[in-house]
Amino acid sequence: MNQDYDSIRPYSDQETSIALKRVADAPELSAISTFLFGPGEGREEALRALIRSIDTIDGFQAKVMAGVIRSILKKTSTSLEVKGLEHVEDGRKHVLMSNHRDIILDPAIMQLILFDHKVSTTEIAVGDNLIANSLIEDIFRSNRMIKVVRGGNPREKYMASVLLSSYMRDNISSGRCSVWIAQRSGRSKDGCDATSQGVLKMLDMSGAGDFIKDFLEISVLPFAISYQLEPCDFLKARELYITRRGQYVKKPGEDTHSILTGVTQDKGGIAFHFCPALTEEDIASCAAQGKNDRFKALAALLDDRICSNYRLWDTNYIALDIMEGGAANAAQYTPESRAAFTERMEKGLSAIVEKDPDMDKDELREIFLSIYANPVRSVRAHQAGDRGSSCPA
């Protein structure tokens, strides 16, 4: 493999073997073990010994990560719905592109689904801003993580994008492995899922100049992820509130806090719905729009596929009805579930305001409800044929 990729590629098996020895010795593993497996004599040491004994990425995913994700799902979710897996089981390698709601769980649950159905796991593109320390880097890069460089001056960012594009295309065209990437940089915080043209342009940077052939070569396969309880919903509402008044500046360690909150928070039901890969006809219809509009058309097409396969939950309909002051969607939920959602919302918002009394609770509530209500609006807009609308007002 091209040595230029060394700075962004996942660890090799040899590197993984060395990295996992460091992970096994990390003091932080004690708290991780207690959360995942509960307190108990010998459990922590058994986990450390297991990690220390592993010397391949496949071994780490099979012996540790699969069990870790199952434990998280058992503790924090009520169901996992998977549809369209036959589209991934076609033997091809793809750019698997999804909407993005949780920093870690989106790709981690996807990996578990593939693993459980004996489909080769993918490499996953993760922003380097999430690598808060050497322990996280060791765990991520031993779990097929591609490092996406976010910082630097404009030229450095451009060169990083070229390198990432080339690496992903090389993976897929060589048949080595599929790659997961989110449809946009960073999570959706307002419940609106929209594909970034910048992501698509990055993917095309390594092409030969033929729009149709270049996107066919990397075989983009969209899929939709939804959670009954939005990961980090109160953190997202607070951030959106602050953003309305100016630039939101993350505090040191905030990404790590979001990771831990997303992992430990109750999620209710979870759905992963895979779509067919884009066909030559799909891509040609976008190419026909002309050079200035083809990426916009491709983004709209992906938005339509993802939105059309998005699983709406009772929480989405409850939030919309509360916002609209009625019960137009009451058939989609029970009075008990509406009461439980409202109680949870008010308790969480009160906790935010208690820490920061200057915040307006009514505005926070409106933002929080929008996070849940916007997916209903988006799905209905796409059902009505508005392909260009990812989050209608």
N, C-alpha and C positions, 0 to 999 in steps of 0.2 A: 504494500500500500504506500501511496505517496507520503513521504515523511513530513510534508507540509501540513498534513492532517493531524500530526501528533498533538498539537496544542488544543484540539477540540474533540477528538475522537474519544470513545469510551476506553477504559483500560483493557489491555490484553489479558489473557488468562494469567500470564506470569505476573503482571502488575497487580491483578486482582488478588492473587495469592498473598502478595506482600501487603497490600492495602488492608485486607481483611484481618491480618494479624494486628494491625494498628486499631482497627475497629473493635476487635475483641478485647483490647486492653483499655479502651476509652472509659473513663469514669461515668460518662453520660449514659452508658448502656444499662446501668442499674435502673434508672427511672423508666427507660424504654421497656425493659423487661417486665417491670411491675405493672405498667399500663397494659401491655399486651397479654401477659400470662398470669397476672395477679401475684400477690406476695406468696412466698413459699420457699422453704428451705431447699437450696440446691438448684432452683430454677434459673437464677441468674448465672450461676457458674456453668450450668448445662448449656445455656445459650452461648456464653463466651467460648466454651470448648467446641461447640458445634461450628461457630463462625471461624474459629482458629483452624479447624480441620479442613476447611473448604479451599480449593485451589483453582476453581474455574468460575466463570460468569454463570454458566448453565447450572452449576452446582449451587451457587449462591441464590439464584432465582428459584430453583426447585426446592432446596432444603430450608431456606430462610424466608425469602420475600413472599413466596406463595402463602406460607403459613401466617406471616405478618399481616398481609392484606386480608386474608380470610378472618383473622382475629379482629381486625378493625371493623370489617363489615358485620361480623357477628355482634360486636358491642354497640355499633352506632347506626345500623340500618335494619330495616324490616324486610326488604326484598331487593333482588337484583333481576331486572327484566332485560333480556338480550334478544334482539331480533336482527335478522339479515346477516347472520354470521356466515351463511353460504357464500356471500360476496367476498369474504376474506379468505375462505377456504378454497380458492380457485387455483392455488399453487403459484400465483404470480407474486411479485414484490410490488409494493405500492407506497406512495406518500399517503399515509392515513391522516386525514385532516378533520379535526372536530372543532366544535365550539369549546370554550374554555371557562369552567366555573370554579375548579379547585386546583391549586398549585400542584399538588402531588397526586391526589387521588384520581384525577382524570386519566393520566397515562398509567398509573399503577393498577387501577381496576381493569383497564383495557388489557394490560399485560397478563393479569390473572385469567381473564376470559380466554385469551389466546392460549395460554398455558394449559388450562383445563380442557380445551378442545383440541389439544395436540397440534396447534398451529404455531409456527415459529414466532417467538416474541420479536418485537421491533426494537430498533434504537429510538430514543426519544430526545427531542430537541428542547433544552431547558436553558433559560437565561442565566448567565453567569452571576447576575445580581442575587440569585438565590443561594449561591454557594457561600454561606456565611462563615464557614470555618473548614478546617481540613477534614474533620469527621464527616460532615455532610458531603464534601467532595468525594471522599473515599467511598461512601455508600452509593452516591449517585453514579459515579463513573464505573463502579463495579456492577451496576445494574443497567448497563447499556445507555448511559446518558451522553448525548452530544452537547458540548458546551457552546451556547450561543452568546457571542461577545456583544455586549450592549453598550459599553463605554467607548471613549476615544474621540478624536476629532473626526470631522466628516470623511477625510480620506481613509482613516483607520477603520471607520465603520463600513465604508464601501468595500474595502479589501476583505474585511471579515465576512461580509455578505457573499462576496464572490467565492471565498473559501468554503463557506457553509453550503452554498448552492452546489458547488462542484463535488463536495463530499457526499451530499445526499444523492445526487444523480449517479455518482460512481457506485454507491451502495445498491441502488435499484437496477441500473442497467447491467451491472455485473451479476445480478441475481444473489448478492450476498445477504441482504436483509431489507425489510421494509423499514420505514421511518415514520414516527408520529410527529406532527407539528400542529400547534394550535392555529386556528384561522386568523388570529391577530396576535399582536404582541401584548402579553398580559391578559389577565382574566377579564371577563365581562363582569362589571360591578352593578350595572343597572338593569340586568335581565334582558338586554338587547344583544343579540348575537349577529355580528357583521364581519364578513371576510375582508381583511385588509388587502388592498391592491398592492401594497408594499411587500407583503409576504409572497404574493404571486409573482411579482417582478423579481424578487430574490430567487425564487425557484427557477425562473427563466434565464437568469444571468449565465448559467453554465450551458445553455442550449447552443445549438448550431445556427440559430437564426431563423428556423422555420417554426412558427408559433404552434402549428398543429402537431408536427412530429415531435417537437420538444416536450410538449405536455403529454402526448401519448406515451413517450418514453418513460416518464416518471409515474404514470398511471395514478392520478389523484383519486382517492376513494374517500368521500366525505362520510361522516357519521355524526349523530346527535347524542349529546349527553344531557340528562336532566336529573335533578334531585328534588324530592318532595320538600325538603328543608334546605334552602340554599346555603351552601358552605360559607361560613363567615358573614352571614347576612347582616348582623348588627355592625360588624366592623366595616362592611361595605357601605351601609347607610351613613355611618359617621363620616367616612371619607368623602362620600358624595356631598354631604352637607357642607363640609369644610371647603370642598372644591368649588362650590357655588360662590364662595366669597373670596377666592384667590387660589393660588397654587398650593396643592397638597404636598407637603414635604415629609417623607418617611423618616421615622426615627431609627437609630441604630437597633438592629435586632427585630425590626417590625416584620420583615418577611418571614423570619423564623417563627415568630409568634403566630402569623397567619397560617403557616404550615401546620403548626401544632393544633391550632384552633380547628382548622379544616379536618384534621385527622380525628380529633377527639369529640367534636360536636355531633349530636344526633342528626341523621340525614334522612330518616324515614325511608321511603322507597327510592330506588335508583334505576334509571333506564339507560341502556346503550342500544341505539338503533343504527345499524350499519346500512349504507346505501351502495348501489352498484358503482363501480369506478366510472369516471367520465369516459364516454366513448369518442371515437373520431368525429361522429356527427355532432356531439355536444360541443366539442372544442371548435369545430369548423363553424358552427353557428355564431360563436363568439368572435372568431377570426374575421368573419364577414362584416363585423361592425366597423372595421377600419382600425388603423394603428393606434389612434388616440383613445378609442373606446373599447378595445378588445379586453383589456384587463378589468375594466369596469363591468363588462358583460359577463366575464368569467366569474368575478366575485359575486355578482347577482345570481348566477346559476348555482353556485355553491351555497349561497345563502338560502336559496329556494329549497335545495335538497335537504340541508340541515334543518331548516325550519319546518318543512313538511313532515319530517320524521321525529320532531321534538315531542316527547311525551309530556302532556300537561297533567298536573296533579290537582287534587282538591284544593291545595293551598293557593294555587294560581287563581282559581275561580273565586275562592273566598276573598282574596285580596282585591280582585276587580270589583266584586259586589260591594265590599266595604267602601272602596274609593267612590263608587257611583251611587252609594247610598240606597241600595236596593237589594234584591234577591233574584235577579234575572237568571243567574246561573245556579240556583239552589239545587237543581236536580243533580249537580255534579259533586255535592258534598252533603254531610249531615249537620244538623244543628250542633251536635256535640263536637264535631271536628272544627266548626267555625268558632265555637266558644273556646276550644283549646288553643287554636291559632291566635285568637285575640288576646287571651290571657298571656301566652308566651310573648307576643309582640309587646304588650304593655309593660310587662316585667323587664324585658330587655331594654326597651327605650328608657324606662325610668332609671335603670342602672347607668345608662349613658349620661343622662341629664344630671344625675346625682354627682357624677364625677366632674361634669362641666355645666354648671347651672346657667351659663350664658346661652346654651343651645335651646332652640325653640322646639319643644316636644311635638307640637302639631306639624311643623315642617319635617321633622325627623320621621314622623309617622307616615306622612305622604311619600317621602322618599323610600322608606322601607316597603310600603305597600306596592309602590311602582316596581320594585325589584321582582316581586312575585306576579304582578298583573301584566307587565309588559310582554312576557311570552304569549299570553292569550291574545293580546292585540296583534302581535307579530304573526302568529299562526293564522289568525282570521284574515289578516291582510293578504297573506300569501295564498290562502284558499280562495280569496276573491280575485286573484290574478295579479296582485301588485308585487311583482318580482323584485322591484327596486326598493322595497320598504322592509328593513329589518326591525325597525322599532317605531311604528307610527305613533303620532301624538294622541 
